[in-house]
Amino acid sequence: MIVFITFIVACPIGMLIGMFLTEMNKNSVALPILQALSGGTFIYLVCCQLLIQEFHQVKVYQRSLAFAKFFFFVIGASIVLILIAVSPDP
């Protein structure tokens, strides 16, 4: 419960800090560093926590469900990669 409350409080504070850094200095290196850290956090959570938990110890009768989960994961990741590839550079 403490981690959950900390996350709830940290999200708005992080947004305010990011907005302040953006307005303070447009050519700052701090914003890309913060974005890389936040993106890395999401990648870590997905790869090291969520996916392992979803596919660990799949029982025989759940193999088709596990295949469907993996299939939709690949479809979702492909959509994100395509959107990144076709998006215009800022």
C-alpha positions as CSV (number, residue, x, y, z in Angstrom):
1,M,0.0,0.0,0.0
2,I,2.9,2.4,0.7
3,V,4.4,1.8,-2.7
4,F,1.0,2.4,-4.3
5,I,0.5,5.7,-2.4
6,T,4.1,6.8,-3.2
7,F,3.4,6.2,-6.9
8,I,0.2,8.2,-6.8
9,V,1.9,11.1,-5.2
10,A,5.1,10.9,-7.4
11,C,3.3,11.0,-10.8
12,P,1.9,14.5,-10.5
13,I,5.1,15.8,-8.9
14,G,7.1,14.3,-11.8
15,M,4.8,15.9,-14.3
16,L,5.2,19.3,-12.6
17,I,9.0,18.9,-12.6
18,G,9.0,17.9,-16.3
19,M,6.8,20.9,-17.2
20,F,9.0,23.2,-15.2
21,L,12.2,21.9,-16.9
22,T,10.6,22.3,-20.3
23,E,9.6,25.9,-19.7
24,M,12.8,26.8,-18.0
25,N,15.2,25.9,-20.7
26,K,14.1,24.8,-24.2
27,N,17.6,23.5,-25.1
28,S,18.2,21.6,-21.9
29,V,19.5,18.1,-21.9
30,A,17.5,17.3,-18.7
31,L,14.2,16.6,-20.5
32,P,15.6,13.9,-22.8
33,I,17.3,12.3,-19.9
34,L,14.1,12.3,-17.9
35,Q,12.1,10.9,-20.8
36,A,14.7,8.1,-21.3
37,L,14.5,7.2,-17.6
38,S,10.7,7.1,-17.7
39,G,10.6,5.0,-20.9
40,G,13.2,2.7,-19.5
41,T,11.1,2.2,-16.4
42,F,8.1,1.1,-18.5
43,I,10.3,-1.3,-20.6
44,Y,11.7,-2.8,-17.4
45,L,8.3,-3.3,-15.9
46,V,6.9,-5.0,-19.0
47,C,9.9,-7.2,-19.7
48,C,10.9,-8.2,-16.2
49,Q,7.7,-8.1,-14.2
50,L,4.5,-8.4,-16.3
51,L,5.6,-10.8,-19.1
52,I,7.3,-13.2,-16.8
53,Q,4.3,-13.3,-14.5
54,E,1.9,-13.9,-17.5
55,F,3.8,-16.7,-19.1
56,H,5.4,-18.5,-16.1
57,Q,4.2,-22.0,-15.4
58,V,1.6,-22.3,-18.1
59,K,-0.6,-25.4,-17.5
60,V,-1.4,-27.8,-20.4
61,Y,-5.0,-26.6,-20.7
62,Q,-3.9,-23.0,-20.7
63,R,-1.5,-23.2,-23.7
64,S,-4.0,-21.9,-26.2
65,L,-4.7,-18.9,-23.9
66,A,-0.9,-18.3,-23.5
67,F,-0.5,-18.4,-27.3
68,A,-3.3,-15.9,-27.7
69,K,-1.7,-13.6,-25.1
70,F,1.6,-13.8,-26.8
71,F,0.0,-13.2,-30.2
72,F,-1.7,-10.1,-29.1
73,F,1.4,-8.9,-27.3
74,V,3.3,-9.2,-30.6
75,I,0.5,-7.4,-32.5
76,G,0.5,-4.6,-30.0
77,A,4.3,-4.2,-30.0
78,S,4.3,-4.2,-33.8
79,I,1.7,-1.4,-33.9
80,V,3.8,0.7,-31.6
81,L,7.0,0.1,-33.7
82,I,5.1,1.0,-36.9
83,L,3.8,4.2,-35.3
84,I,7.3,5.1,-34.2
85,A,8.7,4.4,-37.6
86,V,6.2,6.5,-39.5
87,S,5.9,9.4,-37.1
88,P,7.5,12.6,-38.3
89,D,10.7,13.8,-36.6
90,P,10.1,16.8,-34.3
